[in-house]
Amino acid sequence: MFVGRMHELESLNKSYLRESFQFPVIYGRRRVGKTTLINEFCKGKKTVYFVAVQSTAKENLEILSAQILSILAPEAPKNPFSSFRDAVDYVFECAKAERIVFAIDEYPYLAKSDKSVSSVLQAAIDKHQHDTRLFLILCGSSMSFMENQVLGYKSPLYGRRTAQYKLLPFDYVESAMMLPAFGNEDKIILYSVTGGIPEYLSRIDNSLTVQENVRDLFFDPSGRLFEEPTNLLKQELRIPETYNAIIAAIADGSSKLNEIATKVGIETSQCSKMLFTLIGLGLVRKEFPITETTSKKSIYLLDDWMFVFWYRFVLPELSRITAGLGEVVCDEVFSGQISSHTGRAFEECAKQYMWRAAKEKKLSFLFKRIGRWWGNNPKEKREEEIDFIAFSGSNAIFGECKWRNEQTGTGTLDDLMLQSELFPVFKDIEYMLFSKAGFTDEILNKAEKQENITLVRIEDMF
């Protein structure tokens, strides 16, 4: 079943109907669903689909030749083309007579096996783009390669692409589409452990409980996600050990550059460069209080919920899990620790809800920025933290999220109202509370009387 990516699919089909040469670039981290999107798009279309391999140029050319000939010349001898240039020119020529999709998946592998391939494609595009009906797709998982060597201005292909699609993980609503057998609370928990990655979500067994699924995926040495983060780092990075230490340091609570560098045992300049790489991979984000554009308060956080879960709960317990005690470890996690993890992810879900509400014009104003805030309260002489502020000009929505079993009451709202007084720049203020367990009658009555208070239950989020 194809889930999500409807915007991208509709856009690709719209481009396909133009009949002229089209060259979309599709990229995103591994397991995010790029190949699934391409396969869905190619249904019913004449397609040469080639997946490059980590091998020699000769082997890639042989595989490519076989794919081309099997689709475009099934009766011809299956002798490989003499060069990538000949193979590419042949496809461009064939597409003069009919619409053909030519999809090259894992393009970085092909380009690394023969560094002339990008120049070959550039020459073919420049020569044939006005008289061919080819629909050329380049797809890759190496984020830095695709952004620099395909889309970057130093690439021979720069300026040739007609569209680009950077696929991100599913949000909690899209993730829920793959979890039909689970309740809303369980859907949030499963989002918090999979990070919205479609391939991981596809591994969820709808006949098992949430805990049983997490146990089988993470806490069993044969589980699909037992070694996933380290495997991903090995595929993407030259020195995965140091990157692994950086991620572990952040997961353990180090958030400032000097703290991370000290814990890992490297210079801050080297740490800064490596954090930049991890940001490019979508694994780490640099965050500062949302009302500030630059700040010495900036911190680094993990930006992938599966990584957060794995480094917090699996990595420290590898010995016990390997020794056959994975079920015991999983029981310990679900006896209480899972709540704090899901609570942080719930805040992210609330922000996703806000973006969806803005898109559907369900808010009183269209905010420009949204994010977490933290800082000093000079009046109370203490540090404050606000789950999110969504604002534009003098309009602001202050948000608080509660992932707990008790109903949320007026105390939470009163605290949020006091915190909003720290921002005199905002004149028109609203308050939005999200609660897993719902709300007390007292706060429900208050929200009914005050238009600037919105209460969101978990069932309202779906």
Secondary structure by P-SEA (a helix, b strand, c coil): ccccaaaaaaaaaaaaacccbbbbbbbbcccccaaaaaaaaacccccbbbbbccccaaaaaaaaaaaaaacccccccccccccaaaaaaaaaaaaccbbbbbbbcaaaaaaaaccaaaaaaaaaaaacccccccbbbbbbcccccccccccccccccccccccccccccccaaaaaaacccccaaaaaaaaaaacccaaaaaaccccccaaaaaaaccccccccccaaaaaaaaaccccaaaaaaaaaaaaaccccaaaaaaaacccaaaaaaaaaaaaaaccbbbbcccccccccccccccccaaaaaaaacccccaaaaaacaaaaaaaaaaccaaaaaaaaaaaaaaaaaaaaaaaaccccccccbbbbbbbbcccccbbbbbcbbbbcccbbbbbbbbcccccccaaaaaaaaaaacccccccbbbbbbbbcccccaaaaaaaaacccbbbbcccccc
